[in-house]
Amino acid sequence: MALTGSIRRFLSCLPAAAALVAATVVAGGSPAQAALPTPISAATARLYLDGMTATPETHADSYDRTLFPTWIKISGSCDTRKWIVKRDGTDVTTDTSCKATSGSWASPYDGATTTNPSTFDVDHLVPLSEAWASGAWAWTTPQRQAFANDVTRPQLILVSASSNRSKGDRDPAEWLPQASYRCTYARAWVQVKQYYGLGVDSAEKTALTGILDNC
């Protein structure tokens, strides 16, 4: 996949952007003050998607999970996973290590609920291998780390382990969450891909278009 000038400029800015994200999170206080990011509107998502040329994925055979380091320190004693667990729960309390000690959680992918967050996974909405094959193969490891630990955009979400396993590394042409969450999911997917300059393949674009047209 050839990199456009705009994507190259974006990639060159990623390390600085990652530093700004970390600074913003710390300045913003604890995860108790954070909320799951609201994705862009369906109209904006359709506009972004229309501007994405469908291109085949590449470099899939060279994907390596270790090239996307997780989890990193977000604020105080909270690493990325602990931050998301606290952010995505209701009435969550934590100990001094930022580990959740009580609360309740609901998985938007399938509606499952729990009071034990260890049974839930933090999902990368755009899977890491999908990102790799869509353009992240050309990034540096720090750039991939910023992507894998992004708590600012709707890229990380706490979901049931079973729904996460069901999804795997598949894109919206191959897997979708429960019907009530599909519009939100598609909006978030397009937002993340557009922000990071990642490509979409033909089947993926067709599936996303169909969902967004019915939002």
N, C-alpha and C positions, 0 to 999 in steps of 0.2 A: 504494500500500500504506500503510495507516494505521500509525502508530507507537504501540505500547502504552506505558504508563507505565514498565514495566520496561526496555524497549528505550531509552526516552529517558534513563532514569537511567544505563543502561550507556554510552550514547554520551557523556554528560557526564563520565564517568570515564575515557574512553579516553586523553586526553592524559596524565593522571597515570599511568595503567597503562603506557603506552608508555615513560615515563621510568623506571618501576620495572623494566620488562623490561630496558632498556638497562643500568641499574645492576646488576641481577642477573647479566647476562651478563658484564660487565666484572669484577665481584667474583668470579665463578665461575672465572675464569682463561681459558686459551686453548681453542680448539675441540678440542684434543686430549683435553680432559676431558669434552667433550660427546658425547651420543649422540642418535640419532634418537628423538624423543619417542614413547613408547608410547601409542597411542590408548586411549581409555576402553574398558571392556569392552563386549561385545555387549549384555549385559543393560542396562547404563547407556545405551548408544546407543538401544536400543529404547524405553527410558523417555523419553529426551529427544525422540525422534522422535514418539512418541505424543502428546506435549504440543505439537507444532508443528501449527498449523492450516494446511492446504494453501491457499495463496493464489497468484493469478496474478502473474507477474513484471511489473514496470513500468519505465518510463524507459529501456528498452534502447536506443532511438534516440539518447539523449543521452550514451551512454558514451564516455569519452575516456581512453585509457591513461595520459596524462600526469597525470591526477588521482590516480594511485597511484604516487608517486615511489619509484623503486628505483635503485641499491642504496644503503644508508646504511652508515656506519661502525658496526660492532658492537663490536669490541674491538681496541685497538692498531692495527695496519695492516690488519686484516681487515674488509672490507666484507661485506655479506650473502651475496653469491655465494661469495666466498672462504671464508667461515665454513662454509657448507653443503658446499662441495666437500671441505673438510678433515674436517668432521664425518661425512660419509656414505661416506668411503673407508676402505680398509684399508691400514695401514702407510704413511700419507701423511706426506711430508716437504714442508716449505715453505721459501721463501726469506724474506728480511727484509721483503718486501712482502706476505707471506702467500700468495703464489702457489704452488700445488702444483707440486713439481718431480719427485715420484715417488709411486707408490701404485697402487692398483687400485680399480675401482668397478664395482658391479653395479646395474643398473636394475630395481627391483622391479616396474615396470609390465610388462616383457616379458622379463626375464632376460638382456638384453644386458650384456656386460662390456666394459671398456676400461681401458687404462693411460694414456689421454690424456683428462683431464676436460674439455678444450675441446670434445670431441665430444658432451658431455652437457649437458643444460639443467637449470637450477633451475626446477622446476615449482611454480606455485601450485596446490595440490591443489584448493581451491575457486577456480576461475579468477576473475580480477579483474572481468571483465565479468559473470560470474554473480553475484558479490558485489554489484556495482552494481545489477543488476536485482532483487536480493533484498533491497535495503534500504540499501546503501552509498551510493546516490545522495543520501541525506539527511545523510551524514557531512561533516565538514570535511576538507580536504586532509591536515592532520596525522593525523587519525584513519585515513584511508585509507593513509597512509604507514606507520603502525604495523601495519596489517593486512598490507600488501604485504611487510613485512620481519620478520614474526613468526617468530623462531627458537625460541620457547618451546613453541608448540603444533605439532601435526603438519600444518602448512600449507605448509611448504616442503620439497621433496625433490628430490634429484638423480636424474634419469632420462635415458634415451637420447633424443636429439633426435628420432628417428623416432617414438617412442611419444608424446612431447610434442606433435609435430605432428599425430599421429593423433587425440589427445584434443582438441586445440584448446580451445574455450571450452565444451565440452559437459558436461552434468551426467550423473549415473549412469543416468538413463533413456535416454541416448543413446550413452554410451561407458563401458566398464569395462576395467580392466587384466586381466592374465592371471588365470585362475581362482584360483590359489594365493594371490593378493594381494587378492582382492575383499572378503573379510571385513574385513581391516585397513583397506582403502580406505574402505569404508562407515562403519566406526567413526570413522575420522579425519574424514571429511566431516561427519558429524553433530556431532562434537565441535566442529569449527571453526564451523559454522553456529550451534550453540547458544551457544557462548561469545560470539560477536559479534552475537547477536540477529538473524541473517539468516533470511529466510523460505525455505520450500520450496514448490514447485508440486506439483500433484496427481500428475503422472507421475513426478516425482523422488521423492516420498514413497513411492509404490507400489514403485518399483524398490528403494529403500533398505530398505523393509520386507521385501521378498522375500529380499534378500541377508542381512540381519541375522537373519531367522528360520532361516536355514540355517547360521549361524555355529556 
